[in-house]
């Protein structure tokens, strides 16, 4: 199958929407985790 046929199949299956939804969800989770991380830790020693 040529590349155009693969892209057409990919688009007909709805996979682009599913991929974008998952990618967006993962990005939001990483951003939330980053915001929840403390800027510094009082008991941590620097070496």
N, CA, C, O and CB atoms as a CASP TS submission, in Angstrom:
PFRMAT TS
TARGET T0000
AUTHOR 0000-0000-0000
METHOD Language model
MODEL 1
PARENT N/A
ATOM      1  N   UNK     1       0.860  -1.181   0.000  1.00  0.00           N
ATOM      2  CA  UNK     1       0.000   0.000   0.000  1.00  0.00           C
ATOM      3  C   UNK     1       0.903   1.240   0.000  1.00  0.00           C
ATOM      4  O   UNK     1       1.888   1.292   0.736  1.00  0.00           O
ATOM      5  CB  UNK     1      -0.977   0.000   1.243  1.00  0.00           C
ATOM      6  N   UNK     2       0.576   2.199  -0.797  1.00  0.00           N
ATOM      7  CA  UNK     2       1.376   3.416  -0.840  1.00  0.00           C
ATOM      8  C   UNK     2       1.059   4.317   0.352  1.00  0.00           C
ATOM      9  O   UNK     2       0.099   4.080   1.085  1.00  0.00           O
ATOM     10  CB  UNK     2       1.135   4.167  -2.155  1.00  0.00           C
ATOM     11  N   UNK     3       1.858   5.328   0.529  1.00  0.00           N
ATOM     12  CA  UNK     3       1.717   6.208   1.699  1.00  0.00           C
ATOM     13  C   UNK     3       0.355   6.902   1.736  1.00  0.00           C
ATOM     14  O   UNK     3      -0.230   7.053   2.809  1.00  0.00           O
ATOM     15  CB  UNK     3       2.828   7.259   1.702  1.00  0.00           C
ATOM     16  N   UNK     4      -0.148   7.321   0.592  1.00  0.00           N
ATOM     17  CA  UNK     4      -1.456   7.986   0.563  1.00  0.00           C
ATOM     18  C   UNK     4      -2.557   7.054   1.041  1.00  0.00           C
ATOM     19  O   UNK     4      -3.482   7.479   1.734  1.00  0.00           O
ATOM     20  CB  UNK     4      -1.772   8.485  -0.849  1.00  0.00           C
ATOM     21  N   UNK     5      -2.457   5.793   0.672  1.00  0.00           N
ATOM     22  CA  UNK     5      -3.450   4.820   1.114  1.00  0.00           C
ATOM     23  C   UNK     5      -3.417   4.615   2.620  1.00  0.00           C
ATOM     24  O   UNK     5      -4.458   4.462   3.257  1.00  0.00           O
ATOM     25  CB  UNK     5      -3.231   3.498   0.413  1.00  0.00           C
ATOM     26  N   UNK     6      -2.222   4.612   3.180  1.00  0.00           N
ATOM     27  CA  UNK     6      -2.097   4.465   4.633  1.00  0.00           C
ATOM     28  C   UNK     6      -2.682   5.665   5.363  1.00  0.00           C
ATOM     29  O   UNK     6      -3.360   5.513   6.379  1.00  0.00           O
ATOM     30  CB  UNK     6      -0.630   4.280   5.025  1.00  0.00           C
ATOM     31  N   UNK     7      -2.413   6.875   4.835  1.00  0.00           N
ATOM     32  CA  UNK     7      -2.964   8.072   5.469  1.00  0.00           C
ATOM     33  C   UNK     7      -4.477   8.088   5.370  1.00  0.00           C
ATOM     34  O   UNK     7      -5.156   8.483   6.318  1.00  0.00           O
ATOM     35  CB  UNK     7      -2.382   9.335   4.833  1.00  0.00           C
ATOM     36  N   UNK     8      -5.016   7.664   4.233  1.00  0.00           N
ATOM     37  CA  UNK     8      -6.468   7.631   4.064  1.00  0.00           C
ATOM     38  C   UNK     8      -7.088   6.654   5.061  1.00  0.00           C
ATOM     39  O   UNK     8      -8.106   6.957   5.682  1.00  0.00           O
ATOM     40  CB  UNK     8      -6.844   7.237   2.613  1.00  0.00           C
ATOM     41  N   UNK     9      -6.478   5.490   5.211  1.00  0.00           N
ATOM     42  CA  UNK     9      -6.970   4.502   6.172  1.00  0.00           C
ATOM     43  C   UNK     9      -6.883   5.054   7.594  1.00  0.00           C
ATOM     44  O   UNK     9      -7.816   4.902   8.384  1.00  0.00           O
ATOM     45  CB  UNK     9      -6.168   3.184   6.057  1.00  0.00           C
ATOM     46  N   UNK    10      -5.783   5.682   7.909  1.00  0.00           N
ATOM     47  CA  UNK    10      -5.573   6.269   9.224  1.00  0.00           C
ATOM     48  C   UNK    10      -6.671   7.284   9.543  1.00  0.00           C
ATOM     49  O   UNK    10      -7.207   7.292  10.651  1.00  0.00           O
ATOM     50  CB  UNK    10      -4.191   6.936   9.300  1.00  0.00           C
ATOM     51  N   UNK    11      -7.003   8.128   8.586  1.00  0.00           N
ATOM     52  CA  UNK    11      -8.013   9.156   8.804  1.00  0.00           C
ATOM     53  C   UNK    11      -9.425   8.569   8.867  1.00  0.00           C
ATOM     54  O   UNK    11     -10.257   9.051   9.636  1.00  0.00           O
ATOM     55  CB  UNK    11      -7.936  10.200   7.702  1.00  0.00           C
ATOM     56  N   UNK    12      -9.704   7.540   8.073  1.00  0.00           N
ATOM     57  CA  UNK    12     -11.046   6.933   8.094  1.00  0.00           C
ATOM     58  C   UNK    12     -11.339   6.196   9.388  1.00  0.00           C
ATOM     59  O   UNK    12     -12.501   6.080   9.778  1.00  0.00           O
ATOM     60  CB  UNK    12     -11.201   5.979   6.935  1.00  0.00           C
ATOM     61  N   UNK    13     -10.316   5.696  10.060  1.00  0.00           N
ATOM     62  CA  UNK    13     -10.534   4.921  11.287  1.00  0.00           C
ATOM     63  C   UNK    13     -10.785   5.797  12.503  1.00  0.00           C
ATOM     64  O   UNK    13     -11.208   5.294  13.544  1.00  0.00           O
ATOM     65  CB  UNK    13      -9.346   4.033  11.552  1.00  0.00           C
ATOM     66  N   UNK    14     -10.535   7.090  12.393  1.00  0.00           N
ATOM     67  CA  UNK    14     -10.713   7.974  13.541  1.00  0.00           C
ATOM     68  C   UNK    14      -9.500   8.007  14.449  1.00  0.00           C
ATOM     69  O   UNK    14      -9.555   8.593  15.530  1.00  0.00           O
ATOM     70  CB  UNK    14     -11.914   7.552  14.331  1.00  0.00           C
ATOM     71  N   UNK    15      -8.421   7.396  14.035  1.00  0.00           N
ATOM     72  CA  UNK    15      -7.224   7.369  14.866  1.00  0.00           C
ATOM     73  C   UNK    15      -6.612   8.747  15.109  1.00  0.00           C
ATOM     74  O   UNK    15      -6.087   8.978  16.198  1.00  0.00           O
ATOM     75  CB  UNK    15      -6.203   6.482  14.236  1.00  0.00           C
ATOM     76  N   UNK    16      -6.655   9.675  14.148  1.00  0.00           N
ATOM     77  CA  UNK    16      -6.082  10.998  14.461  1.00  0.00           C
ATOM     78  C   UNK    16      -6.745  11.651  15.662  1.00  0.00           C
ATOM     79  O   UNK    16      -6.062  12.235  16.503  1.00  0.00           O
ATOM     80  CB  UNK    16      -6.206  11.920  13.259  1.00  0.00           C
ATOM     81  N   UNK    17      -8.060  11.558  15.752  1.00  0.00           N
ATOM     82  CA  UNK    17      -8.765  12.163  16.884  1.00  0.00           C
ATOM     83  C   UNK    17      -8.391  11.476  18.194  1.00  0.00           C
ATOM     84  O   UNK    17      -8.184  12.134  19.214  1.00  0.00           O
ATOM     85  CB  UNK    17     -10.283  12.093  16.667  1.00  0.00           C
ATOM     86  N   UNK    18      -8.307  10.150  18.157  1.00  0.00           N
ATOM     87  CA  UNK    18      -7.942   9.403  19.360  1.00  0.00           C
ATOM     88  C   UNK    18      -6.518   9.745  19.790  1.00  0.00           C
ATOM     89  O   UNK    18      -6.252   9.933  20.977  1.00  0.00           O
ATOM     90  CB  UNK    18      -8.078   7.889  19.119  1.00  0.00           C
ATOM     91  N   UNK    19      -5.615   9.823  18.831  1.00  0.00           N
ATOM     92  CA  UNK    19      -4.227  10.153  19.145  1.00  0.00           C
ATOM     93  C   UNK    19      -4.115  11.547  19.753  1.00  0.00           C
ATOM     94  O   UNK    19      -3.430  11.741  20.757  1.00  0.00           O
ATOM     95  CB  UNK    19      -3.361  10.058  17.888  1.00  0.00           C
ATOM     96  N   UNK    20      -4.788  12.509  19.143  1.00  0.00           N
ATOM     97  CA  UNK    20      -4.726  13.878  19.660  1.00  0.00           C
ATOM     98  C   UNK    20      -5.344  13.982  21.051  1.00  0.00           C
ATOM     99  O   UNK    20      -4.850  14.733  21.892  1.00  0.00           O
ATOM    100  CB  UNK    20      -5.436  14.836  18.704  1.00  0.00           C
ATOM    101  N   UNK    21      -6.420  13.236  21.299  1.00  0.00           N
ATOM    102  CA  UNK    21      -7.044  13.259  22.626  1.00  0.00           C
ATOM    103  C   UNK    21      -6.088  12.700  23.676  1.00  0.00           C
ATOM    104  O   UNK    21      -5.942  13.277  24.753  1.00  0.00           O
ATOM    105  CB  UNK    21      -8.362  12.452  22.620  1.00  0.00           C
ATOM    106  N   UNK    22      -5.439  11.583  23.365  1.00  0.00           N
ATOM    107  CA  UNK    22      -4.488  10.992  24.315  1.00  0.00           C
ATOM    108  C   UNK    22      -3.280  11.892  24.528  1.00  0.00           C
ATOM    109  O   UNK    22      -2.815  12.055  25.657  1.00  0.00           O
ATOM    110  CB  UNK    22      -4.029   9.620  23.825  1.00  0.00           C
ATOM    111  N   UNK    23      -2.776  12.469  23.465  1.00  0.00           N
ATOM    112  CA  UNK    23      -1.615  13.361  23.584  1.00  0.00           C
ATOM    113  C   UNK    23      -1.960  14.573  24.446  1.00  0.00           C
ATOM    114  O   UNK    23      -1.151  15.000  25.270  1.00  0.00           O
ATOM    115  CB  UNK    23      -1.132  13.819  22.187  1.00  0.00           C
ATOM    116  N   UNK    24      -3.146  15.124  24.261  1.00  0.00           N
ATOM    117  CA  UNK    24      -3.569  16.270  25.063  1.00  0.00           C
ATOM    118  C   UNK    24      -3.727  15.912  26.532  1.00  0.00           C
ATOM    119  O   UNK    24      -3.358  16.683  27.418  1.00  0.00           O
ATOM    120  CB  UNK    24      -4.870  16.825  24.531  1.00  0.00           C
ATOM    121  N   UNK    25      -4.282  14.729  26.773  1.00  0.00           N
ATOM    122  CA  UNK    25      -4.473  14.289  28.153  1.00  0.00           C
ATOM    123  C   UNK    25      -3.115  14.094  28.842  1.00  0.00           C
ATOM    124  O   UNK    25      -2.937  14.510  29.987  1.00  0.00           O
ATOM    125  CB  UNK    25      -5.296  12.977  28.195  1.00  0.00           C
ATOM    126  N   UNK    26      -2.172  13.472  28.157  1.00  0.00           N
ATOM    127  CA  UNK    26      -0.842  13.262  28.744  1.00  0.00           C
ATOM    128  C   UNK    26      -0.146  14.589  29.017  1.00  0.00           C
ATOM    129  O   UNK    26       0.525  14.748  30.037  1.00  0.00           O
ATOM    130  CB  UNK    26       0.026  12.399  27.816  1.00  0.00           C
ATOM    131  N   UNK    27      -0.308  15.537  28.107  1.00  0.00           N
ATOM    132  CA  UNK    27       0.319  16.847  28.307  1.00  0.00           C
ATOM    133  C   UNK    27      -0.262  17.541  29.532  1.00  0.00           C
ATOM    134  O   UNK    27       0.477  18.125  30.325  1.00  0.00           O
ATOM    135  CB  UNK    27       0.135  17.732  27.061  1.00  0.00           C
ATOM    136  N   UNK    28      -1.584  17.478  29.690  1.00  0.00           N
ATOM    137  CA  UNK    28      -2.220  18.087  30.860  1.00  0.00           C
ATOM    138  C   UNK    28      -1.746  17.436  32.144  1.00  0.00           C
ATOM    139  O   UNK    28      -1.521  18.126  33.138  1.00  0.00           O
ATOM    140  CB  UNK    28      -3.736  17.986  30.758  1.00  0.00           C
ATOM    141  N   UNK    29      -1.588  16.115  32.142  1.00  0.00           N
ATOM    142  CA  UNK    29      -1.112  15.410  33.339  1.00  0.00           C
ATOM    143  C   UNK    29       0.313  15.835  33.691  1.00  0.00           C
ATOM    144  O   UNK    29       0.626  16.036  34.864  1.00  0.00           O
ATOM    145  CB  UNK    29      -1.171  13.883  33.125  1.00  0.00           C
ATOM    146  N   UNK    30       1.184  15.973  32.675  1.00  0.00           N
ATOM    147  CA  UNK    30       2.559  16.419  32.936  1.00  0.00           C
ATOM    148  C   UNK    30       2.577  17.839  33.488  1.00  0.00           C
ATOM    149  O   UNK    30       3.352  18.147  34.394  1.00  0.00           O
ATOM    150  CB  UNK    30       3.402  16.345  31.652  1.00  0.00           C
ATOM    151  N   UNK    31       1.723  18.705  32.941  1.00  0.00           N
ATOM    152  CA  UNK    31       1.673  20.084  33.418  1.00  0.00           C
ATOM    153  C   UNK    31       1.177  20.147  34.857  1.00  0.00           C
ATOM    154  O   UNK    31       1.708  20.912  35.662  1.00  0.00           O
ATOM    155  CB  UNK    31       0.775  20.928  32.514  1.00  0.00           C
ATOM    156  N   UNK    32       0.163  19.350  35.187  1.00  0.00           N
ATOM    157  CA  UNK    32      -0.335  19.321  36.568  1.00  0.00           C
ATOM    158  C   UNK    32       0.734  18.812  37.515  1.00  0.00           C
ATOM    159  O   UNK    32       0.900  19.347  38.611  1.00  0.00           O
ATOM    160  CB  UNK    32      -1.590  18.446  36.674  1.00  0.00           C
ATOM    161  N   UNK    33       1.460  17.783  37.105  1.00  0.00           N
ATOM    162  CA  UNK    33       2.526  17.229  37.946  1.00  0.00           C
ATOM    163  C   UNK    33       3.624  18.264  38.158  1.00  0.00           C
ATOM    164  O   UNK    33       4.175  18.372  39.254  1.00  0.00           O
ATOM    165  CB  UNK    33       3.114  15.947  37.312  1.00  0.00           C
ATOM    166  N   UNK    34       3.939  19.013  37.131  1.00  0.00           N
ATOM    167  CA  UNK    34       4.964  20.054  37.239  1.00  0.00           C
ATOM    168  C   UNK    34       4.526  21.148  38.209  1.00  0.00           C
ATOM    169  O   UNK    34       5.328  21.621  39.014  1.00  0.00           O
ATOM    170  CB  UNK    34       5.264  20.661  35.856  1.00  0.00           C
ATOM    171  N   UNK    35       3.266  21.551  38.138  1.00  0.00           N
ATOM    172  CA  UNK    35       2.759  22.592  39.039  1.00  0.00           C
ATOM    173  C   UNK    35       2.705  22.111  40.489  1.00  0.00           C
ATOM    174  O   UNK    35       2.863  22.906  41.415  1.00  0.00           O
ATOM    175  CB  UNK    35       1.369  23.044  38.593  1.00  0.00           C
ATOM    176  N   UNK    36       2.482  20.822  40.682  1.00  0.00           N
ATOM    177  CA  UNK    36       2.366  20.275  42.035  1.00  0.00           C
ATOM    178  C   UNK    36       3.729  20.052  42.688  1.00  0.00           C
ATOM    179  O   UNK    36       3.807  19.894  43.906  1.00  0.00           O
ATOM    180  CB  UNK    36       1.596  18.967  42.001  1.00  0.00           C
ATOM    181  N   UNK    37       4.794  20.038  41.903  1.00  0.00           N
ATOM    182  CA  UNK    37       6.130  19.820  42.441  1.00  0.00           C
ATOM    183  C   UNK    37       6.596  21.050  43.194  1.00  0.00           C
ATOM    184  O   UNK    37       6.486  22.163  42.678  1.00  0.00           O
ATOM    185  CB  UNK    37       7.119  19.470  41.323  1.00  0.00           C
ATOM    186  N   UNK    38       7.112  20.880  44.398  1.00  0.00           N
ATOM    187  CA  UNK    38       7.589  22.045  45.153  1.00  0.00           C
ATOM    188  C   UNK    38       8.806  22.672  44.481  1.00  0.00           C
ATOM    189  O   UNK    38       9.590  21.991  43.820  1.00  0.00           O
ATOM    190  CB  UNK    38       7.936  21.644  46.597  1.00  0.00           C
ATOM    191  N   UNK    39       8.944  23.967  44.659  1.00  0.00           N
ATOM    192  CA  UNK    39      10.067  24.685  44.059  1.00  0.00           C
ATOM    193  C   UNK    39      11.384  24.304  44.730  1.00  0.00           C
ATOM    194  O   UNK    39      12.433  24.306  44.087  1.00  0.00           O
ATOM    195  CB  UNK    39       9.846  26.198  44.155  1.00  0.00           C
ATOM    196  N   UNK    40      11.331  23.979  46.018  1.00  0.00           N
ATOM    197  CA  UNK    40      12.517  23.543  46.737  1.00  0.00           C
ATOM    198  C   UNK    40      12.085  22.613  47.854  1.00  0.00           C
ATOM    199  O   UNK    40      10.914  22.568  48.231  1.00  0.00           O
ATOM    200  CB  UNK    40      13.318  24.752  47.294  1.00  0.00           C
ATOM    201  N   UNK    41      13.035  21.883  48.369  1.00  0.00           N
ATOM    202  CA  UNK    41      12.764  20.981  49.484  1.00  0.00           C
ATOM    203  C   UNK    41      13.645  21.418  50.651  1.00  0.00           C
ATOM    204  O   UNK    41      14.871  21.436  50.538  1.00  0.00           O
ATOM    205  CB  UNK    41      13.031  19.474  49.093  1.00  0.00           C
ATOM    206  N   UNK    42      13.024  21.764  51.755  1.00  0.00           N
ATOM    207  CA  UNK    42      13.742  22.330  52.903  1.00  0.00           C
ATOM    208  C   UNK    42      14.745  21.350  53.507  1.00  0.00           C
ATOM    209  O   UNK    42      15.804  21.777  53.967  1.00  0.00           O
ATOM    210  CB  UNK    42      12.752  22.763  53.969  1.00  0.00           C
ATOM    211  N   UNK    43      14.450  20.064  53.520  1.00  0.00           N
ATOM    212  CA  UNK    43      15.319  19.091  54.187  1.00  0.00           C
ATOM    213  C   UNK    43      16.360  18.475  53.247  1.00  0.00           C
ATOM    214  O   UNK    43      17.115  17.598  53.667  1.00  0.00           O
ATOM    215  CB  UNK    43      14.477  17.992  54.796  1.00  0.00           C
ATOM    216  N   UNK    44      16.414  18.901  52.023  1.00  0.00           N
ATOM    217  CA  UNK    44      17.326  18.303  51.056  1.00  0.00           C
ATOM    218  C   UNK    44      18.660  19.049  51.073  1.00  0.00           C
ATOM    219  O   UNK    44      18.699  20.274  50.953  1.00  0.00           O
ATOM    220  CB  UNK    44      16.707  18.321  49.636  1.00  0.00           C
ATOM    221  N   UNK    45      19.758  18.293  51.224  1.00  0.00           N
ATOM    222  CA  UNK    45      21.084  18.881  51.231  1.00  0.00           C
ATOM    223  C   UNK    45      21.630  18.960  49.824  1.00  0.00           C
ATOM    224  O   UNK    45      21.458  18.032  49.034  1.00  0.00           O
ATOM    225  CB  UNK    45      22.025  18.083  52.122  1.00  0.00           C
ATOM    226  N   UNK    46      22.286  20.063  49.505  1.00  0.00           N
ATOM    227  CA  UNK    46      22.971  20.171  48.219  1.00  0.00           C
ATOM    228  C   UNK    46      24.395  19.700  48.399  1.00  0.00           C
ATOM    229  O   UNK    46      25.060  20.052  49.374  1.00  0.00           O
ATOM    230  CB  UNK    46      22.932  21.626  47.668  1.00  0.00           C
ATOM    231  N   UNK    47      24.850  18.922  47.478  1.00  0.00           N
ATOM    232  CA  UNK    47      26.223  18.374  47.564  1.00  0.00           C
ATOM    233  C   UNK    47      27.104  19.067  46.567  1.00  0.00           C
ATOM    234  O   UNK    47      28.293  18.759  46.475  1.00  0.00           O
ATOM    235  CB  UNK    47      26.243  16.847  47.316  1.00  0.00           C
TER
END
